[in-house]
Amino acid sequence: MLVSVISSLFVVLYAIRTYTFTVGRKEITLFVMILLIGMYEVLVDPPYLDFLLLLLILLLFRFFKIIAV
């Protein structure tokens, strides 16, 4: 898993450096959310709160207008 994270990080940094991928407000929000969710999954993760985490993620996506329903 650590190798996948490092590899993905290199790909994202390369895409940003070559201007293939531009970082805006939505992208920064997603990166922060992914980081926080990853920390939650590693450090806390009680099984009964997984459903609530999913609902929170969907609400945050809706709030930041990342998804539109």
N, CA, C and O atoms as CSV, one atom per row, in Angstrom:
chain,resi,resn,atom,element,x,y,z
A,1,MET,N,N,0.812,-1.190,0.000
A,1,MET,CA,C,0.000,0.000,0.000
A,1,MET,C,C,0.862,1.262,0.000
A,1,MET,O,O,0.544,2.231,-0.690
A,2,LEU,N,N,1.918,1.253,0.748
A,2,LEU,CA,C,2.797,2.416,0.802
A,2,LEU,C,C,3.408,2.700,-0.575
A,2,LEU,O,O,3.569,3.858,-0.959
A,3,VAL,N,N,3.742,1.651,-1.305
A,3,VAL,CA,C,4.306,1.834,-2.643
A,3,VAL,C,C,3.285,2.485,-3.562
A,3,VAL,O,O,3.646,3.335,-4.376
A,4,SER,N,N,2.032,2.109,-3.449
A,4,SER,CA,C,0.970,2.717,-4.266
A,4,SER,C,C,0.797,4.193,-3.943
A,4,SER,O,O,0.613,5.011,-4.845
A,5,VAL,N,N,0.855,4.531,-2.675
A,5,VAL,CA,C,0.714,5.931,-2.272
A,5,VAL,C,C,1.869,6.752,-2.828
A,5,VAL,O,O,1.648,7.835,-3.370
A,6,ILE,N,N,3.072,6.266,-2.705
A,6,ILE,CA,C,4.247,6.998,-3.206
A,6,ILE,C,C,4.188,7.124,-4.723
A,6,ILE,O,O,4.483,8.188,-5.268
A,7,SER,N,N,3.814,6.057,-5.403
A,7,SER,CA,C,3.698,6.090,-6.856
A,7,SER,C,C,2.639,7.095,-7.299
A,7,SER,O,O,2.866,7.869,-8.229
A,8,SER,N,N,1.501,7.085,-6.646
A,8,SER,CA,C,0.439,8.037,-6.992
A,8,SER,C,C,0.871,9.466,-6.734
A,8,SER,O,O,0.551,10.364,-7.512
A,9,LEU,N,N,1.591,9.681,-5.653
A,9,LEU,CA,C,2.097,11.007,-5.341
A,9,LEU,C,C,3.047,11.506,-6.426
A,9,LEU,O,O,2.973,12.666,-6.829
A,10,PHE,N,N,3.932,10.645,-6.895
A,10,PHE,CA,C,4.847,11.024,-7.970
A,10,PHE,C,C,4.093,11.359,-9.250
A,10,PHE,O,O,4.445,12.318,-9.937
A,11,VAL,N,N,3.073,10.594,-9.579
A,11,VAL,CA,C,2.285,10.849,-10.791
A,11,VAL,C,C,1.574,12.192,-10.692
A,11,VAL,O,O,1.577,12.964,-11.651
A,12,VAL,N,N,0.966,12.479,-9.547
A,12,VAL,CA,C,0.263,13.755,-9.372
A,12,VAL,C,C,1.250,14.916,-9.428
A,12,VAL,O,O,0.983,15.921,-10.087
A,13,LEU,N,N,2.378,14.791,-8.753
A,13,LEU,CA,C,3.369,15.872,-8.786
A,13,LEU,C,C,3.909,16.105,-10.189
A,13,LEU,O,O,4.120,17.251,-10.586
A,14,TYR,N,N,4.136,15.026,-10.950
A,14,TYR,CA,C,4.597,15.170,-12.334
A,14,TYR,C,C,3.540,15.857,-13.195
A,14,TYR,O,O,3.863,16.718,-14.013
A,15,ALA,N,N,2.271,15.471,-13.008
A,15,ALA,CA,C,1.192,16.090,-13.785
A,15,ALA,C,C,1.058,17.568,-13.460
A,15,ALA,O,O,0.794,18.375,-14.352
A,16,ILE,N,N,1.234,17.932,-12.206
A,16,ILE,CA,C,1.165,19.348,-11.824
A,16,ILE,C,C,2.354,20.112,-12.392
A,16,ILE,O,O,2.202,21.232,-12.881
A,17,ARG,N,N,3.517,19.516,-12.327
A,17,ARG,CA,C,4.736,20.191,-12.788
A,17,ARG,C,C,4.735,20.419,-14.301
A,17,ARG,O,O,5.272,21.420,-14.777
A,18,THR,N,N,4.133,19.495,-15.061
A,18,THR,CA,C,4.087,19.632,-16.515
A,18,THR,C,C,2.824,20.343,-16.993
A,18,THR,O,O,2.554,20.390,-18.193
A,19,TYR,N,N,2.054,20.893,-16.065
A,19,TYR,CA,C,0.824,21.635,-16.348
A,19,TYR,C,C,-0.226,20.792,-17.071
A,19,TYR,O,O,-1.081,21.330,-17.774
A,20,THR,N,N,-0.162,19.485,-16.899
A,20,THR,CA,C,-1.197,18.603,-17.415
A,20,THR,C,C,-2.412,18.648,-16.507
A,20,THR,O,O,-3.544,18.472,-16.956
A,21,PHE,N,N,-2.172,18.882,-15.249
A,21,PHE,CA,C,-3.208,18.897,-14.225
A,21,PHE,C,C,-3.096,20.209,-13.470
A,21,PHE,O,O,-2.059,20.505,-12.876
A,22,THR,N,N,-4.153,20.986,-13.494
A,22,THR,CA,C,-4.125,22.248,-12.758
A,22,THR,C,C,-4.858,22.080,-11.433
A,22,THR,O,O,-5.892,21.416,-11.358
A,23,VAL,N,N,-4.319,22.678,-10.415
A,23,VAL,CA,C,-4.882,22.536,-9.075
A,23,VAL,C,C,-5.750,23.754,-8.770
A,23,VAL,O,O,-5.285,24.894,-8.755
A,24,GLY,N,N,-7.015,23.470,-8.530
A,24,GLY,CA,C,-7.960,24.514,-8.153
A,24,GLY,C,C,-8.521,24.227,-6.774
A,24,GLY,O,O,-8.004,23.390,-6.034
A,25,ARG,N,N,-9.587,24.936,-6.444
A,25,ARG,CA,C,-10.199,24.780,-5.121
A,25,ARG,C,C,-10.770,23.381,-4.919
A,25,ARG,O,O,-10.627,22.803,-3.842
A,26,LYS,N,N,-11.412,22.838,-5.939
A,26,LYS,CA,C,-11.996,21.496,-5.824
A,26,LYS,C,C,-10.918,20.431,-5.621
A,26,LYS,O,O,-11.082,19.523,-4.806
A,27,GLU,N,N,-9.831,20.545,-6.356
A,27,GLU,CA,C,-8.764,19.559,-6.237
A,27,GLU,C,C,-8.105,19.598,-4.870
A,27,GLU,O,O,-7.818,18.555,-4.282
A,28,ILE,N,N,-7.864,20.803,-4.364
A,28,ILE,CA,C,-7.275,20.927,-3.029
A,28,ILE,C,C,-8.214,20.346,-1.976
A,28,ILE,O,O,-7.775,19.669,-1.047
A,29,THR,N,N,-9.508,20.616,-2.129
A,29,THR,CA,C,-10.496,20.057,-1.210
A,29,THR,C,C,-10.467,18.539,-1.244
A,29,THR,O,O,-10.501,17.890,-0.198
A,30,LEU,N,N,-10.404,17.973,-2.434
A,30,LEU,CA,C,-10.348,16.512,-2.547
A,30,LEU,C,C,-9.085,15.933,-1.935
A,30,LEU,O,O,-9.144,14.912,-1.250
A,31,PHE,N,N,-7.942,16.567,-2.172
A,31,PHE,CA,C,-6.694,16.074,-1.602
A,31,PHE,C,C,-6.738,16.088,-0.074
A,31,PHE,O,O,-6.306,15.133,0.571
A,32,VAL,N,N,-7.255,17.163,0.498
A,32,VAL,CA,C,-7.354,17.252,1.958
A,32,VAL,C,C,-8.321,16.204,2.498
A,32,VAL,O,O,-8.050,15.567,3.516
A,33,MET,N,N,-9.452,16.027,1.811
A,33,MET,CA,C,-10.422,15.028,2.252
A,33,MET,C,C,-9.842,13.619,2.183
A,33,MET,O,O,-10.059,12.818,3.092
A,34,ILE,N,N,-9.115,13.310,1.127
A,34,ILE,CA,C,-8.492,11.993,0.999
A,34,ILE,C,C,-7.488,11.766,2.119
A,34,ILE,O,O,-7.426,10.678,2.691
A,35,LEU,N,N,-6.696,12.800,2.434
A,35,LEU,CA,C,-5.728,12.692,3.518
A,35,LEU,C,C,-6.420,12.453,4.857
A,35,LEU,O,O,-6.008,11.583,5.625
A,36,LEU,N,N,-7.466,13.221,5.136
A,36,LEU,CA,C,-8.183,13.063,6.402
A,36,LEU,C,C,-8.886,11.709,6.500
A,36,LEU,O,O,-8.901,11.093,7.566
A,37,ILE,N,N,-9.461,11.253,5.407
A,37,ILE,CA,C,-10.128,9.952,5.414
A,37,ILE,C,C,-9.108,8.837,5.611
A,37,ILE,O,O,-9.372,7.871,6.327
A,38,GLY,N,N,-7.958,8.967,4.984
A,38,GLY,CA,C,-6.909,7.968,5.167
A,38,GLY,C,C,-6.426,7.913,6.606
A,38,GLY,O,O,-6.217,6.831,7.155
A,39,MET,N,N,-6.248,9.073,7.214
A,39,MET,CA,C,-5.837,9.095,8.621
A,39,MET,C,C,-6.919,8.481,9.508
A,39,MET,O,O,-6.614,7.757,10.456
A,40,TYR,N,N,-8.160,8.767,9.203
A,40,TYR,CA,C,-9.265,8.190,9.964
A,40,TYR,C,C,-9.270,6.665,9.851
A,40,TYR,O,O,-9.419,5.962,10.851
A,41,GLU,N,N,-9.107,6.166,8.636
A,41,GLU,CA,C,-9.146,4.715,8.412
A,41,GLU,C,C,-8.006,4.006,9.142
A,41,GLU,O,O,-8.181,2.888,9.626
A,42,VAL,N,N,-6.860,4.640,9.221
A,42,VAL,CA,C,-5.714,4.007,9.869
A,42,VAL,C,C,-5.800,4.117,11.390
A,42,VAL,O,O,-5.487,3.160,12.097
A,43,LEU,N,N,-6.218,5.266,11.894
A,43,LEU,CA,C,-6.142,5.517,13.329
A,43,LEU,C,C,-7.403,5.146,14.102
A,43,LEU,O,O,-7.302,4.706,15.247
A,44,VAL,N,N,-8.568,5.306,13.524
A,44,VAL,CA,C,-9.797,5.151,14.302
A,44,VAL,C,C,-10.605,3.954,13.817
A,44,VAL,O,O,-10.579,2.895,14.445
A,45,ASP,N,N,-11.299,4.104,12.744
A,45,ASP,CA,C,-12.110,3.125,12.024
A,45,ASP,C,C,-12.891,2.129,12.875
A,45,ASP,O,O,-12.624,0.929,12.810
A,46,PRO,N,N,-13.846,2.597,13.665
A,46,PRO,CA,C,-14.774,1.636,14.255
A,46,PRO,C,C,-15.758,1.175,13.179
A,46,PRO,O,O,-16.254,2.000,12.412
A,47,PRO,N,N,-16.046,-0.109,13.110
A,47,PRO,CA,C,-16.867,-0.635,12.001
A,47,PRO,C,C,-18.259,-0.022,11.909
A,47,PRO,O,O,-18.784,0.123,10.805
A,48,TYR,N,N,-18.864,0.335,13.015
A,48,TYR,CA,C,-20.226,0.855,12.966
A,48,TYR,C,C,-20.305,2.292,12.459
A,48,TYR,O,O,-21.398,2.771,12.159
A,49,LEU,N,N,-19.176,2.991,12.355
A,49,LEU,CA,C,-19.201,4.367,11.863
A,49,LEU,C,C,-18.877,4.485,10.373
A,49,LEU,O,O,-18.874,5.590,9.830
A,50,ASP,N,N,-18.606,3.369,9.710
A,50,ASP,CA,C,-18.304,3.424,8.277
A,50,ASP,C,C,-19.466,4.003,7.475
A,50,ASP,O,O,-19.256,4.768,6.534
A,51,PHE,N,N,-20.670,3.643,7.841
A,51,PHE,CA,C,-21.847,4.170,7.146
A,51,PHE,C,C,-21.951,5.681,7.338
A,51,PHE,O,O,-22.261,6.401,6.389
A,52,LEU,N,N,-21.700,6.167,8.540
A,52,LEU,CA,C,-21.753,7.606,8.796
A,52,LEU,C,C,-20.647,8.345,8.046
A,52,LEU,O,O,-20.856,9.462,7.574
A,53,LEU,N,N,-19.484,7.731,7.938
A,53,LEU,CA,C,-18.397,8.342,7.172
A,53,LEU,C,C,-18.788,8.472,5.709
A,53,LEU,O,O,-18.510,9.496,5.085
A,54,LEU,N,N,-19.420,7.461,5.159
A,54,LEU,CA,C,-19.860,7.516,3.769
A,54,LEU,C,C,-20.857,8.654,3.565
A,54,LEU,O,O,-20.763,9.394,2.586
A,55,LEU,N,N,-21.804,8.796,4.480
A,55,LEU,CA,C,-22.768,9.890,4.381
A,55,LEU,C,C,-22.083,11.250,4.496
A,55,LEU,O,O,-22.433,12.184,3.774
A,56,LEU,N,N,-21.116,11.364,5.396
A,56,LEU,CA,C,-20.382,12.617,5.551
A,56,LEU,C,C,-19.615,12.973,4.280
A,56,LEU,O,O,-19.597,14.134,3.869
A,57,ILE,N,N,-18.991,11.995,3.667
A,57,ILE,CA,C,-18.252,12.232,2.425
A,57,ILE,C,C,-19.189,12.727,1.335
A,57,ILE,O,O,-18.881,13.692,0.636
A,58,LEU,N,N,-20.324,12.071,1.192
A,58,LEU,CA,C,-21.275,12.496,0.169
A,58,LEU,C,C,-21.799,13.902,0.432
A,58,LEU,O,O,-21.959,14.690,-0.501
A,59,LEU,N,N,-22.065,14.221,1.691
A,59,LEU,CA,C,-22.519,15.574,2.023
A,59,LEU,C,C,-21.441,16.622,1.752
A,59,LEU,O,O,-21.746,17.712,1.270
A,60,LEU,N,N,-20.191,16.301,2.057
A,60,LEU,CA,C,-19.102,17.241,1.767
A,60,LEU,C,C,-18.921,17.440,0.266
A,60,LEU,O,O,-18.682,18.558,-0.190
A,61,PHE,N,N,-19.035,16.362,-0.499
A,61,PHE,CA,C,-18.949,16.479,-1.958
A,61,PHE,C,C,-20.073,17.379,-2.472
A,61,PHE,O,O,-19.862,18.212,-3.352
A,62,ARG,N,N,-21.248,17.200,-1.918
A,62,ARG,CA,C,-22.399,18.011,-2.331
A,62,ARG,C,C,-22.198,19.472,-1.913
A,62,ARG,O,O,-22.501,20.379,-2.688
A,63,PHE,N,N,-21.694,19.710,-0.704
A,63,PHE,CA,C,-21.483,21.062,-0.202
A,63,PHE,C,C,-20.464,21.823,-1.040
A,63,PHE,O,O,-20.674,22.995,-1.353
A,64,PHE,N,N,-19.361,21.172,-1.406
A,64,PHE,CA,C,-18.320,21.831,-2.211
A,64,PHE,C,C,-18.607,21.762,-3.706
A,64,PHE,O,O,-17.769,22.140,-4.525
A,65,LYS,N,N,-19.798,21.275,-4.058
A,65,LYS,CA,C,-20.254,21.199,-5.457
A,65,LYS,C,C,-19.315,20.383,-6.319
A,65,LYS,O,O,-19.100,20.702,-7.488
A,66,ILE,N,N,-18.755,19.326,-5.743
A,66,ILE,CA,C,-17.926,18.397,-6.506
A,66,ILE,C,C,-18.837,17.458,-7.294
A,66,ILE,O,O,-18.524,17.068,-8.418
A,67,ILE,N,N,-19.970,17.101,-6.686
A,67,ILE,CA,C,-20.987,16.325,-7.392
A,67,ILE,C,C,-22.274,17.135,-7.376
A,67,ILE,O,O,-22.524,17.912,-6.454
A,68,ALA,N,N,-23.075,16.945,-8.394
A,68,ALA,CA,C,-24.379,17.619,-8.473
A,68,ALA,C,C,-25.434,16.545,-8.717
A,68,ALA,O,O,-25.290,15.694,-9.593
A,69,VAL,N,N,-26.484,16.607,-7.930
A,69,VAL,CA,C,-27.555,15.617,-8.072
A,69,VAL,C,C,-28.803,16.301,-8.548
A,69,VAL,O,O,-29.831,15.651,-8.735
